[in-house]
Amino acid sequence: MEDVLDIYHEPYDEKRPVVCFDETSKALRGHKRDPLPAEPGAVARVDTHYKRNGKKKLHLATEPLTGWVNVEITEKRRTCEWIDRMVELADEHYPDADCIRVVLDNLNTHNPAAFYRFFPPDEAHAYLDRFEFHYTPKHGSWLNMAEIEIGTLKRQCLDRRIYHAATLRSEVAAWQDRRNAADGLIDWQFTTDDARIKLRQLYPVPLEVD
């Protein structure tokens, strides 16, 4: 926890960006009956029954100190998809960075050693040399600022039925463009000192030395 909190309060360094990464999903659902729009004296109404059309995985990366956000949509959430997202960070989004520091949770697919499953050893080693992974503790996913962006995405874009994958992609892309144009920085206030006071019950009691 303190490792993540400390990195959040370091000054901005374009050569060592801090990127938060997390995943979520969206079930594709459509209306069986057309919704009834709002009218004088009546609110909009939507039938509780719906048509299913599968589910998509959303992979979100955000740099809190610049307001940049990127969302990729895939069929599955496996180690290979995570590797693809990290390669995109290194090759497309931060090609000039010396070290990309990624905050993420301890999901078993978030395994740096897996680079060696998908690349020759020298290439895998070269990628890993450019990353520094900072994992949130178990039951501490709230420490990942990517969850803040995912919450915003759900409220502003995903809070309705979307049936077609193409519609989902276009809607998420439009949301991403608006979000990046707004330069919405995340002002993280919680510090290590705050944690030692407010979460002191999580800390072990120091042993007494005779």
C-alpha positions in Angstrom: 0.0 0.0 0.0 2.7 2.5 1.0 4.6 1.7 -2.2 1.6 2.7 -4.3 0.8 5.8 -2.2 4.4 7.0 -2.4 4.6 6.8 -6.1 1.4 8.8 -6.5 3.0 11.7 -4.8 6.2 11.9 -6.8 6.4 14.9 -9.2 5.6 14.4 -12.9 8.4 12.9 -14.9 7.8 12.3 -18.6 10.7 9.9 -18.7 9.2 7.9 -15.9 5.4 8.1 -16.3 3.0 6.6 -13.8 0.2 4.7 -15.5 -2.7 3.0 -13.7 -4.2 0.0 -15.4 -7.4 -2.0 -14.7 -10.0 -4.1 -16.5 -13.8 -4.3 -16.5 -16.5 -5.8 -18.7 -19.7 -4.8 -20.4 -22.5 -7.2 -21.2 -24.1 -6.5 -24.6 -27.8 -6.4 -24.2 -30.7 -5.1 -26.4 -34.3 -4.2 -25.9 -36.9 -6.9 -26.6 -39.5 -4.1 -26.8 -38.8 -0.5 -27.7 -38.5 1.8 -24.7 -41.2 4.4 -24.1 -39.8 7.9 -24.0 -40.6 10.4 -21.3 -43.7 12.6 -21.9 -45.7 15.1 -19.8 -46.8 13.2 -16.7 -44.8 10.0 -17.3 -41.1 9.1 -17.0 -39.2 7.1 -19.6 -39.9 3.4 -19.3 -37.7 0.4 -20.3 -38.9 -3.2 -20.3 -37.0 -5.4 -17.8 -36.6 -8.2 -20.4 -33.7 -7.9 -22.8 -31.8 -9.8 -25.5 -28.3 -11.0 -24.7 -25.4 -10.6 -27.2 -22.3 -11.7 -25.2 -19.8 -9.7 -23.2 -16.8 -7.6 -24.0 -13.7 -6.9 -21.9 -12.5 -3.3 -21.5 -8.8 -2.6 -20.6 -8.3 0.9 -19.3 -5.0 2.7 -18.8 -4.7 6.2 -17.5 -1.9 8.6 -16.5 -3.4 10.6 -13.6 -0.9 13.5 -13.8 -1.7 14.3 -17.4 -5.3 13.2 -17.7 -4.6 10.8 -20.6 -6.8 7.7 -20.8 -6.9 4.8 -23.2 -9.5 2.0 -23.5 -9.1 -1.2 -25.5 -11.9 -3.6 -26.1 -11.3 -7.4 -26.5 -13.2 -10.6 -26.5 -11.3 -12.1 -23.5 -9.2 -11.1 -20.6 -6.2 -13.4 -20.6 -2.5 -13.0 -20.1 -2.0 -12.5 -23.9 -4.4 -9.5 -23.8 -2.5 -8.0 -20.9 0.8 -8.4 -22.7 -0.7 -6.7 -25.7 -1.7 -3.7 -23.6 1.7 -3.4 -22.0 3.4 -3.6 -25.5 1.1 -0.9 -26.7 2.2 1.3 -23.7 5.8 0.7 -24.5 5.8 1.0 -28.3 2.9 3.3 -29.1 2.0 5.5 -26.1 5.4 5.9 -24.3 8.1 5.1 -26.9 10.5 7.7 -25.4 10.0 6.8 -21.7 13.0 5.3 -19.9 10.7 3.5 -17.4 6.9 3.1 -17.4 5.7 2.6 -13.9 2.4 0.7 -14.0 0.0 0.4 -11.0 -2.2 -2.6 -11.2 -3.8 -5.3 -9.2 -2.5 -8.8 -8.4 -4.7 -10.6 -11.0 -2.9 -13.8 -12.1 -2.8 -12.6 -15.7 -0.7 -9.6 -14.7 2.5 -11.7 -14.7 5.7 -10.0 -16.0 7.3 -13.4 -16.5 4.8 -14.1 -19.2 6.7 -11.8 -21.5 9.0 -14.8 -22.0 6.1 -16.9 -23.2 5.4 -14.5 -26.1 8.8 -13.1 -27.1 12.3 -14.4 -27.5 14.4 -13.9 -24.3 16.3 -10.9 -25.5 13.1 -9.1 -26.6 11.2 -10.1 -23.4 14.1 -8.8 -21.3 14.2 -5.5 -23.2 10.5 -4.9 -22.6 10.8 -5.7 -18.9 13.7 -3.4 -18.6 11.3 -0.6 -19.5 8.7 -1.4 -17.0 8.3 -1.2 -13.2 5.2 -2.8 -11.8 3.6 -1.7 -8.6 0.8 -4.0 -7.3 -2.0 -2.9 -5.1 -2.5 -5.2 -2.0 -5.2 -7.8 -1.7 -8.5 -6.2 -1.1 -6.9 -2.8 -1.9 -8.0 -2.3 -5.4 -9.4 1.1 -4.4 -5.8 2.3 -4.4 -5.7 2.0 -8.2 -6.7 5.3 -9.7 -7.8 3.4 -12.9 -10.9 2.5 -10.9 -11.8 6.2 -10.8 -11.7 6.4 -14.6 -13.6 3.1 -14.9 -16.3 4.5 -12.6 -16.5 7.6 -14.8 -16.7 5.5 -18.0 -19.5 3.5 -16.5 -21.5 6.6 -15.5 -21.0 8.6 -18.6 -21.0 5.9 -21.3 -21.9 2.4 -20.2 -25.0 3.1 -18.0 -27.4 1.9 -20.6 -28.1 -1.1 -22.8 -25.8 -1.5 -25.8 -26.4 -4.5 -28.0 -23.8 -4.4 -30.8 -20.1 -4.6 -30.3 -19.5 -2.0 -33.0 -21.8 0.5 -31.1 -19.8 -0.2 -27.9 -16.5 0.5 -29.6 -17.7 3.7 -31.2 -19.3 5.0 -28.0 -16.2 4.2 -25.9 -14.0 5.8 -28.5 -16.1 9.0 -28.4 -16.0 9.0 -24.6 -12.2 8.5 -24.7 -11.8 11.5 -27.1 -13.9 13.7 -24.9 -12.1 12.7 -21.8 -8.7 13.3 -23.2 -9.7 16.7 -24.6 -11.0 17.7 -21.2 -7.5 17.1 -19.6 -9.2 15.8 -16.4 -6.4 15.3 -13.9 -7.0 13.1 -10.9 -6.1 14.9 -7.7 -5.2 12.1 -5.4 -5.1 13.3 -1.7 -4.6 10.2 0.4 -1.0 9.9 1.5 1.2 7.3 3.4 0.9 9.5 6.5 -2.9 9.4 6.2 -2.8 5.6 5.9 -0.7 5.2 9.0 -3.4 7.1 11.0 -6.6 6.1 9.4 -5.6 2.5 8.6 -3.4 1.9 11.6 -5.3 -1.3 12.5 -3.7 -2.9 9.4 -0.2 -2.3 10.6 1.5 -4.9 12.8 2.3 -4.0 16.3 6.1 -3.5 16.6 7.9 -6.2 18.7 9.4 -5.1 22.0 13.1 -5.6 22.2 14.6 -6.4 25.6 
